[in-house]
Amino acid sequence: MTDGLPAQGRRRLGREWGCPVPESGAGRFAGLGLDAAEEELYLRLLSDGGASARQLGARCGLAAERAAAVLESLVAQGLVERPSPGREQWTAAAPDVALEELLLRREVELRRARGRINELMRTYRRSPAEAGMAELVEVITGRGAIAELWRSLQLGVREQVRVLDKPPYVRRSDPETELALLGRGVEMRAVYESRVLREPERTAEIRSFIRLGERARVLPELPLKLAVVDARWALLPVSAGTELEHVLLVRPSSLLDALIGLFELHWSHAMHFPAPDTADEPEDRHHRLLALLASGLTDESIARQLVVSTRTVQRWVRELMDRFGARTRFQAGIQAARADLL
């Protein structure tokens, strides 16, 4: 046994038996949640190819019972496989699979913990005099910090996310995170500024979200970027032009209520996100054309979206005007709204 030996003696004994005892209490895999004994036995099994609990205990200076308990812990973490019936040989799982799986589990745990940090802030008090506004509104600075906060808020969502989506973007979109939210039943509602329709790849990505349950609408212009997570947090820029460097994190307050109201107002005025063509029927084509026109896109942008020429778009617009007996596009839009085509 090594528990009663000084650190130097334990290291010497470990080297004699071939066990890589770390220089301090934290081993090379401490970040994965392994203690020194677990790390020693796992590395020993990797080098030996298999051994009984008694053999491992003797080689690493542990009692057989202690070695067996450590091995059971390693089994629970997916790092060690129990002996087959009638045998005593414990074996190590392949590190490229076992350690990667353990690492992923730790990452998930850390993300969940990070998502709960804001809940803990409710109990935080710096001083009675400073407890007021400091708890309601917090300034977050730096692209990395903003991106990480947004990811943490998404991981902590319980019921719904509401977004006013307006360039510029802090980071590239993270479809995997949104897909995970949709997969666990989170309600996603987003109002996109029409500029997003000029980007075919982004448009296709949004439509993939829609197919999985996101409710999306579009407006020609939005006043600001905004994300509301449940009714607990809101994220918005400090001012126009600071989206990439400074944002406000707003907690439950009358300001948060006002921001939720702002989203709902724009949601009620927005048009449904244009759906891709499913047939060549005029009704389908006209419906999508109306949605794109209502989104404020030019004929050239609409042509790119529909993969046709600008002259074709202009001809279709003329067909719409003739269909509704309208003299202008505006009149055609009014008639289309009355016919519930928008």
Disulfide bonds with the S-S distance in Angstrom:
Cys19-Cys60 2.04
